[in-house]
Amino acid sequence: MTTKFESCGGIDSLPEFCTLADLSLILPISRATLYRMAEQKRIPSLRIGRRVIIPRETLKKWIEQECGIPGNASMGVI
């Protein structure tokens, strides 16, 4: 059986501008939590009308910053 993470790949497999629904397939966080984090400015995001999007490169930098170390490509983080 394939998990969501295995079928989606890593962050590099996301589109250049991803939705929070896309991101929820990669991270073990629900869409509702991601929307709440975006609203609270805890995760970098852009709001365009009703859509919330995250540029992939900004997401990578944010993950590196939050972890305090550069990401590990073998783990699919970057």
CYANA upper distance limits for C-alpha pairs under 8 A (distance plus 0.5 A):
  2 THR  CA      6 GLU  CA      6.63
  2 THR  CA      7 SER  CA      6.86
  3 THR  CA      7 SER  CA      6.77
  4 LYS  CA      8 CYS  CA      6.57
  4 LYS  CA     25 LEU  CA      6.51
  4 LYS  CA     26 ILE  CA      7.83
  5 PHE  CA      9 GLY  CA      6.42
  5 PHE  CA     10 GLY  CA      7.76
  5 PHE  CA     25 LEU  CA      6.86
  5 PHE  CA     26 ILE  CA      5.93
  5 PHE  CA     27 LEU  CA      8.31
  8 CYS  CA     13 SER  CA      7.38
  8 CYS  CA     25 LEU  CA      7.41
  8 CYS  CA     26 ILE  CA      7.28
  9 GLY  CA     13 SER  CA      6.30
  9 GLY  CA     26 ILE  CA      7.91
  9 GLY  CA     76 GLY  CA      7.48
 10 GLY  CA     14 LEU  CA      7.80
 10 GLY  CA     26 ILE  CA      6.85
 10 GLY  CA     75 MET  CA      8.49
 10 GLY  CA     76 GLY  CA      4.89
 10 GLY  CA     77 VAL  CA      6.59
 10 GLY  CA     78 ILE  CA      7.74
 11 ILE  CA     26 ILE  CA      7.36
 11 ILE  CA     56 ARG  CA      7.90
 11 ILE  CA     60 LYS  CA      8.21
 11 ILE  CA     76 GLY  CA      6.90
 11 ILE  CA     77 VAL  CA      6.37
 11 ILE  CA     78 ILE  CA      6.48
 12 ASP  CA     56 ARG  CA      8.29
 12 ASP  CA     76 GLY  CA      8.11
 12 ASP  CA     78 ILE  CA      6.88
 14 LEU  CA     18 CYS  CA      6.87
 14 LEU  CA     22 ASP  CA      7.64
 14 LEU  CA     23 LEU  CA      8.22
 14 LEU  CA     56 ARG  CA      7.52
 15 PRO  CA     56 ARG  CA      7.53
 16 GLU  CA     55 PRO  CA      6.34
 16 GLU  CA     56 ARG  CA      5.67
 16 GLU  CA     57 GLU  CA      8.09
 17 PHE  CA     53 ILE  CA      6.65
 17 PHE  CA     54 ILE  CA      6.03
 17 PHE  CA     55 PRO  CA      4.91
 17 PHE  CA     56 ARG  CA      6.31
 18 CYS  CA     22 ASP  CA      6.42
 18 CYS  CA     23 LEU  CA      7.33
 18 CYS  CA     53 ILE  CA      5.98
 18 CYS  CA     54 ILE  CA      5.88
 18 CYS  CA     55 PRO  CA      6.86
 18 CYS  CA     56 ARG  CA      7.22
 19 THR  CA     23 LEU  CA      6.90
 19 THR  CA     51 ARG  CA      8.21
 19 THR  CA     52 VAL  CA      6.67
 19 THR  CA     53 ILE  CA      5.12
 19 THR  CA     54 ILE  CA      6.83
 20 LEU  CA     24 SER  CA      6.59
 20 LEU  CA     31 ARG  CA      6.71
 20 LEU  CA     34 LEU  CA      6.85
 20 LEU  CA     35 TYR  CA      7.48
 20 LEU  CA     52 VAL  CA      7.30
 20 LEU  CA     53 ILE  CA      7.04
 20 LEU  CA     54 ILE  CA      7.96
 21 ALA  CA     25 LEU  CA      7.36
 21 ALA  CA     31 ARG  CA      6.34
 22 ASP  CA     26 ILE  CA      7.73
 23 LEU  CA     27 LEU  CA      6.68
 24 SER  CA     28 PRO  CA      7.14
 24 SER  CA     29 ILE  CA      6.23
 24 SER  CA     30 SER  CA      6.29
 24 SER  CA     31 ARG  CA      6.17
 24 SER  CA     34 LEU  CA      8.02
 29 ILE  CA     33 THR  CA      6.95
 29 ILE  CA     34 LEU  CA      7.29
 30 SER  CA     34 LEU  CA      6.86
 31 ARG  CA     35 TYR  CA      6.64
 32 ALA  CA     36 ARG  CA      6.71
 33 THR  CA     37 MET  CA      6.59
 34 LEU  CA     38 ALA  CA      6.61
 34 LEU  CA     43 ILE  CA      8.40
 35 TYR  CA     39 GLU  CA      6.66
 35 TYR  CA     52 VAL  CA      8.46
 36 ARG  CA     40 GLN  CA      6.68
 37 MET  CA     41 LYS  CA      6.59
 37 MET  CA     42 ARG  CA      5.45
 37 MET  CA     43 ILE  CA      6.23
 38 ALA  CA     42 ARG  CA      6.40
 38 ALA  CA     43 ILE  CA      5.70
 38 ALA  CA     44 PRO  CA      7.19
 38 ALA  CA     45 SER  CA      6.58
 38 ALA  CA     52 VAL  CA      8.44
 41 LYS  CA     45 SER  CA      8.19
 43 ILE  CA     62 TRP  CA      8.13
 44 PRO  CA     54 ILE  CA      7.10
 44 PRO  CA     58 THR  CA      7.61
 44 PRO  CA     59 LEU  CA      7.41
 44 PRO  CA     62 TRP  CA      7.81
 45 SER  CA     52 VAL  CA      6.97
 45 SER  CA     53 ILE  CA      6.12
 45 SER  CA     54 ILE  CA      5.16
 45 SER  CA     55 PRO  CA      7.94
 46 LEU  CA     52 VAL  CA      6.11
 46 LEU  CA     53 ILE  CA      5.76
 46 LEU  CA     54 ILE  CA      6.63
 47 ARG  CA     51 ARG  CA      6.19
 47 ARG  CA     52 VAL  CA      5.03
 47 ARG  CA     53 ILE  CA      6.94
 48 ILE  CA     52 VAL  CA      6.84
 48 ILE  CA     53 ILE  CA      8.19
 54 ILE  CA     58 THR  CA      7.67
 54 ILE  CA     59 LEU  CA      7.18
 55 PRO  CA     59 LEU  CA      6.78
 56 ARG  CA     60 LYS  CA      6.83
 57 GLU  CA     61 LYS  CA      6.84
 58 THR  CA     62 TRP  CA      6.60
 59 LEU  CA     63 ILE  CA      6.69
 60 LYS  CA     64 GLU  CA      6.83
 60 LYS  CA     77 VAL  CA      8.12
 60 LYS  CA     78 ILE  CA      6.76
 61 LYS  CA     65 GLN  CA      6.64
 62 TRP  CA     66 GLU  CA      6.55
 63 ILE  CA     67 CYS  CA      6.56
 63 ILE  CA     71 GLY  CA      7.95
 64 GLU  CA     68 GLY  CA      6.46
 64 GLU  CA     69 ILE  CA      6.16
 64 GLU  CA     70 PRO  CA      5.58
 64 GLU  CA     71 GLY  CA      6.16
 65 GLN  CA     69 ILE  CA      7.42
 65 GLN  CA     70 PRO  CA      8.37
 67 CYS  CA     71 GLY  CA      8.40
 71 GLY  CA     77 VAL  CA      6.41
 71 GLY  CA     78 ILE  CA      6.24
 72 ASN  CA     76 GLY  CA      7.52
 72 ASN  CA     77 VAL  CA      6.54
 72 ASN  CA     78 ILE  CA      6.81
 73 ALA  CA     77 VAL  CA      6.36
 73 ALA  CA     78 ILE  CA      5.44
